[in-house]
Amino acid sequence: MSRPRIVITGMGGICALGTDVAGIWDAMCAGRSGIGPIETVPLHDLKVRTGAEIKALPDHGIDHRRLVTMDRFSVLAVIAAREAAAQAGLVVDETNTHRIGAIVGAGVCGWESIEDNYRGILLDGRPRASIFSVPRAMTGAPAGQVSMDLGLRGPVFGVTSACSTANHSISTAVDQLVLGRADVMLAGGTEAPIVWGILKAWEALRVLAKETCRPFSADREGLVIGEGAGVLVLETLDHALGRGATILAEYAGSGMSADATDIVAPTVEGPTAAMVNCMADAGLSPDEIDYVNAHGTGTKANDQIETKAIRAAFGAAADRLSVSSTKSMHGHCLGATAAIELIACVKAIHDGIVPPTANHREADPACDLDVTPNTARRREVRAAISNAFAFGGTNATLAVKAYRP
């Protein structure tokens, strides 16, 4: 039995590069980085003071009574979801509300709320926690807030798998459509990790770059934490055609795997399996894929291992691939990153532009791929894959392709 075709009809995003998809894509195509000194939050005793932060939120108009129940990661998710729904032309009413759902994940949780409570109680002597601490901080809060904001009563829940979260969320949303549980799903990820406690924890791992993120560059020194959200509207092709929606791209398939070896150290075999599984699920050969949005964190180990994995998965076809890491511009947004990167894949297909790996200064012989250094490149992109490889060895790769009736 063949599964229904799934298409993408809307996208919404917010990160250091812009407060909507148009702004984010313009910055990507220009190779403009959103990484710089952190200015909007107290850094206390942090040594690393670089991040990819959203300097100011757009005027979102969320009612104050709801806003007090929301951590920043939920606010970002709602902003992105509204944009995606608007582009898709979704009109939610009593006739379809139970057939539209949302799966919006986060790599961790609402740390802004947790940090506020810890500092208030332990340092400032506050006698009790904020009344909305639990519903603000819980990992499933962004999905719930999106459903309330847009009136969605279909399948709604959160998914969490560290840096692979958004790809797992999107793949799981597709499952709801394929299984007939919904006609339309909003899916993606969100994260607001630029707070002292989270940055202090990442600092302890000794993987943060002091200056900027330089994926695949021989002088790379680590990753940069970013914040943001990305949400895509997915629906069955029949449903999209039935309501006259504009189709941006077709969802082709997904591949998942686990390293099952180490909580932080990646393997070559796990990411390779995710890409191979993705191509098999999508029914695409390596020769049919033109662009890989790499996980590309900018750490020594990740970039070399991912290079080996891409070569293992694509074989001889790896030499004709365009590869880039947009984390060089929007930072590592943890649970949101893969959604922002899938948006880049859809735009690459639609516009025929491969966004660059910014901040690249020196070729690394161990990263011997065409990593699109510094300057965007025009080329036909028939299909693209987006890699997400997480702590815990949880890997997820998604494929999208140009829509053909």
C-alpha positions in Angstrom: 0.0 0.0 0.0 1.5 3.3 -1.1 1.6 6.2 1.4 0.0 9.5 0.6 2.3 12.2 -0.7 3.1 14.9 1.9 3.8 18.5 0.9 5.0 21.7 2.7 2.7 24.7 2.3 4.0 27.1 4.9 7.1 28.0 6.9 7.8 30.3 9.8 11.1 31.1 11.5 12.9 33.4 13.9 16.5 33.4 14.9 19.5 35.7 15.1 19.4 36.2 11.3 15.8 37.6 11.2 12.4 37.5 12.7 10.7 35.9 9.7 11.7 33.4 6.9 12.3 36.2 4.4 14.8 37.9 6.7 16.5 34.7 7.6 16.9 33.6 4.0 18.2 37.0 2.9 20.9 36.8 5.6 21.8 33.3 4.6 22.1 34.1 0.9 24.3 37.1 1.8 26.5 35.0 4.1 25.7 37.3 6.9 26.3 35.9 10.4 24.1 36.6 13.4 26.8 35.6 15.8 28.3 38.2 18.1 28.6 39.4 21.7 25.6 38.5 23.9 23.9 41.7 24.9 20.4 41.0 26.1 20.9 38.8 29.2 23.1 39.0 32.3 26.2 36.8 31.8 27.6 37.0 35.3 30.9 35.0 35.5 30.7 33.4 32.0 34.0 33.2 30.2 32.5 32.7 26.7 30.3 35.7 25.9 29.5 35.0 22.2 26.1 33.8 21.0 23.5 34.0 18.2 20.8 35.9 20.0 17.6 37.6 18.8 18.2 41.2 19.7 14.6 42.2 19.8 11.3 40.2 19.3 8.8 41.5 16.7 5.5 43.0 17.9 3.7 39.7 18.5 0.6 41.0 20.3 0.2 38.0 22.6 -2.3 38.8 25.3 -0.6 39.5 28.6 -2.8 36.9 30.4 -1.3 34.3 28.2 2.1 35.7 28.0 2.7 35.3 31.8 2.2 31.6 31.3 4.9 31.4 28.5 8.6 30.9 28.7 10.6 32.5 25.9 10.9 29.3 23.9 7.1 29.1 23.7 6.9 32.7 22.5 9.4 32.0 19.8 7.4 28.9 18.8 4.1 30.8 18.5 5.7 33.6 16.4 7.1 31.0 14.0 3.9 29.0 13.9 1.8 32.1 13.1 4.0 32.9 10.2 3.9 29.4 8.9 0.1 29.2 9.2 -0.3 32.5 7.5 1.8 31.6 4.5 -0.1 28.3 4.2 -3.4 30.2 4.2 -4.8 28.0 6.9 -8.2 29.0 8.2 -9.0 27.0 11.3 -12.7 26.7 12.3 -15.1 24.1 13.7 -15.1 22.1 10.5 -11.4 21.3 10.6 -10.0 22.1 14.0 -9.9 18.4 15.1 -7.9 17.5 11.9 -5.0 20.0 12.4 -2.3 19.3 15.0 1.1 20.6 16.1 4.3 18.8 17.1 6.8 21.4 18.3 9.8 20.0 20.2 12.6 21.5 22.3 16.0 20.1 23.0 15.7 20.8 26.7 13.0 22.9 28.3 12.0 26.4 29.3 15.3 27.3 31.0 14.4 31.0 31.3 11.8 30.1 33.9 13.9 27.6 35.7 16.9 30.0 36.0 14.6 32.8 37.2 13.3 30.6 40.0 16.7 29.2 41.0 18.3 32.7 41.2 15.2 34.1 42.9 15.0 31.4 45.6 18.6 30.5 46.2 20.3 34.0 45.7 17.6 36.6 46.4 15.7 34.8 49.2 12.4 34.6 47.4 10.1 32.4 49.5 8.4 30.6 46.6 8.5 29.8 42.9 6.5 31.5 40.3 3.0 30.1 40.1 3.4 29.2 36.4 6.9 27.7 36.7 5.9 24.2 35.8 3.6 25.0 32.8 6.2 27.5 31.5 9.2 25.2 31.7 7.8 21.9 30.6 9.1 20.6 27.2 5.6 20.1 25.8 4.6 23.7 26.5 5.5 25.2 23.1 3.2 22.7 21.3 0.4 23.4 23.7 0.8 27.2 23.3 0.8 26.9 19.5 -2.4 24.8 19.7 -4.1 27.4 21.9 -2.9 30.3 19.8 -4.1 28.9 16.5 -7.1 26.8 17.8 -5.7 23.4 16.9 -7.4 20.3 18.4 -5.7 17.5 16.4 -2.6 15.6 17.6 -0.6 18.0 19.8 2.6 17.1 21.7 6.3 17.8 22.1 9.2 15.7 21.0 12.7 16.0 22.5 16.0 14.5 21.3 18.6 17.2 21.9 19.9 18.6 18.6 17.9 16.2 16.5 14.6 17.3 18.0 13.1 19.3 15.1 13.8 16.5 12.6 12.2 14.0 14.8 9.3 16.3 15.4 8.7 16.8 11.6 9.1 13.1 10.9 6.6 12.3 13.6 4.2 14.8 12.3 4.4 13.2 8.9 3.5 9.9 10.6 0.3 11.5 11.9 -0.7 12.4 8.3 0.2 9.1 6.8 -1.7 7.3 9.5 -4.8 9.4 8.8 -4.9 11.1 12.2 -4.7 14.6 10.8 -5.0 16.4 7.4 -2.5 19.2 8.4 0.3 19.3 10.9 2.5 22.1 12.1 5.9 20.8 13.1 9.3 22.0 14.1 11.3 23.0 17.1 12.2 25.9 19.4 14.8 26.8 21.9 15.8 29.8 24.1 19.1 28.6 25.7 20.9 31.9 26.1 20.7 32.1 29.8 23.5 31.9 32.3 22.9 28.3 33.6 22.7 26.7 30.1 25.7 28.6 28.8 27.7 27.7 31.9 26.9 24.0 31.3 28.0 24.3 27.7 31.1 26.1 28.8 32.1 23.1 31.0 32.0 20.9 28.0 34.8 22.9 26.4 33.2 22.9 23.0 32.2 26.6 22.7 34.0 28.9 20.2 35.4 32.1 21.7 35.0 34.1 18.5 32.6 32.6 16.0 31.5 29.3 14.4 33.7 28.1 11.5 32.3 24.7 10.3 34.7 22.7 8.2 37.4 25.3 8.4 40.8 24.0 9.6 41.0 26.7 12.3 37.5 26.0 13.7 37.3 26.1 17.5 33.8 25.0 18.4 30.1 25.8 18.3 28.1 28.9 19.2 24.8 28.6 21.0 21.9 30.3 19.3 18.2 30.7 20.0 15.2 30.6 17.7 12.3 28.6 16.3 11.2 27.0 13.1 7.8 25.6 12.1 6.6 24.1 8.9 3.1 23.3 7.7 2.8 19.8 6.3 -0.3 18.3 4.7 -1.3 15.5 2.5 -1.1 16.4 -1.2 -4.8 15.8 -1.7 -5.7 18.1 1.1 -3.4 20.8 -0.1 -4.8 20.6 -3.7 -8.3 20.5 -2.4 -8.0 23.8 -0.6 -5.9 25.4 -3.4 -2.8 25.8 -1.3 0.5 26.9 -2.8 3.0 24.0 -2.5 6.5 25.0 -1.6 8.2 21.6 -1.8 7.5 17.9 -1.2 8.5 16.1 1.8 10.4 13.1 0.5 11.4 10.9 3.5 13.3 10.5 6.7 16.0 8.3 8.1 16.8 7.7 11.8 19.4 5.8 13.6 21.3 5.5 16.9 25.0 5.3 17.6 24.4 3.2 20.8 28.0 3.9 21.9 28.6 7.2 23.8 26.5 10.0 25.2 28.5 12.7 23.6 31.0 11.2 21.2 29.6 10.7 17.7 30.3 7.8 15.3 30.6 7.6 11.6 28.3 4.6 11.3 25.2 6.2 13.0 25.0 9.3 10.8 25.8 7.2 7.7 22.9 5.0 8.5 20.5 7.9 9.0 21.4 9.3 5.5 21.2 5.9 3.8 17.9 5.2 5.5 16.6 8.6 4.5 17.4 8.2 0.9 15.8 4.7 0.9 12.6 6.0 2.5 12.5 8.9 0.0 13.1 6.7 -2.9 16.0 8.9 -4.0 19.5 7.8 -5.2 22.6 9.7 -4.2 22.8 11.1 -7.7 19.4 12.8 -7.3 20.3 14.8 -4.3 22.1 18.1 -4.9 22.4 19.8 -1.5 23.2 18.6 2.0 22.6 21.0 4.9 25.1 19.5 7.2 24.9 19.2 11.0 28.2 21.1 10.8 28.7 22.3 14.4 32.2 23.6 14.0 33.8 21.2 16.4 36.9 19.3 15.3 35.3 15.9 15.8 31.9 16.5 14.4 32.9 18.0 11.1 35.5 15.4 10.3 33.1 12.5 11.2 30.2 14.0 9.3 32.5 14.4 6.2 33.3 10.7 6.4 29.7 9.8 6.9 28.6 11.8 3.9 31.2 10.1 1.8 30.2 6.7 3.0 26.5 7.4 2.3 26.9 9.0 -1.1 29.9 7.2 -2.5 31.2 8.7 -5.7 28.2 11.1 -5.8 29.7 13.0 -2.8 32.0 14.9 -5.2 29.1 16.6 -7.0 27.2 17.6 -3.8 26.9 21.1 -2.5 27.3 21.0 1.3 27.0 23.8 3.8 26.5 24.5 7.5 24.1 27.4 8.1 25.0 27.1 11.8 27.9 29.3 10.8 25.3 32.1 10.6 22.4 31.3 13.0 24.5 29.4 15.6 23.4 26.1 17.1 19.8 26.6 18.1 19.7 23.1 19.7 16.1 21.8 19.4 15.2 24.5 16.8 18.2 24.1 14.6 17.0 21.3 12.3 13.8 23.2 11.5 15.6 26.3 10.6 17.9 24.2 8.4 15.1 22.4 6.7 13.6 25.8 5.8 17.0 26.6 4.2 16.7 23.3 2.2 13.2 24.2 1.0 14.3 27.7 0.0 17.4 26.3 -1.8 15.1 24.1 -3.9 12.7 26.9 -4.6 15.2 29.6 -5.4 18.0 27.5 -6.8 20.5 28.9 -4.3 22.8 27.0 -1.9 23.5 29.1 1.2 27.1 29.2 2.2 29.2 28.0 5.1 30.2 31.4 6.5 33.4 32.3 8.4 35.4 29.8 6.5 39.1 30.7 6.4 41.2 27.6 5.7 40.4 24.3 3.9 40.7 21.2 6.1 42.0 18.1 4.2 39.9 16.0 6.5 36.7 17.9 5.4 37.2 17.3 1.7 33.7 18.2 0.4 32.4 21.2 -1.4 31.4 23.1 1.7 30.3 26.3 -0.2 32.7 28.5 1.6 31.5 32.1 2.4 29.6 32.8 -0.8 26.2 31.4 -1.8 26.1 29.5 -5.1 23.4 29.3 -7.7 22.6 25.8 -8.9 19.6 23.7 -9.5 18.6 21.8 -6.3 16.2 19.0 -7.2 16.4 17.5 -3.8 18.1 18.2 -0.5 18.7 16.5 2.8 19.2 18.0 6.2 21.3 16.3 8.9 20.8 16.4 12.6 23.0 14.4 14.9 22.5 14.7 18.7 24.1 13.9 22.0 22.9 10.5 23.0 23.8 9.3 19.5 20.2 10.0 18.2 20.4 10.8 14.5 17.7 12.1 12.1 18.0 13.1 8.5 15.1 14.5 6.4 14.8 14.8 2.6 12.7 17.3 0.6 12.4 17.7 -3.1 10.9 19.9 -5.7 7.2 19.4 -6.1 6.1 17.9 -9.4 2.4 17.4 -10.0 
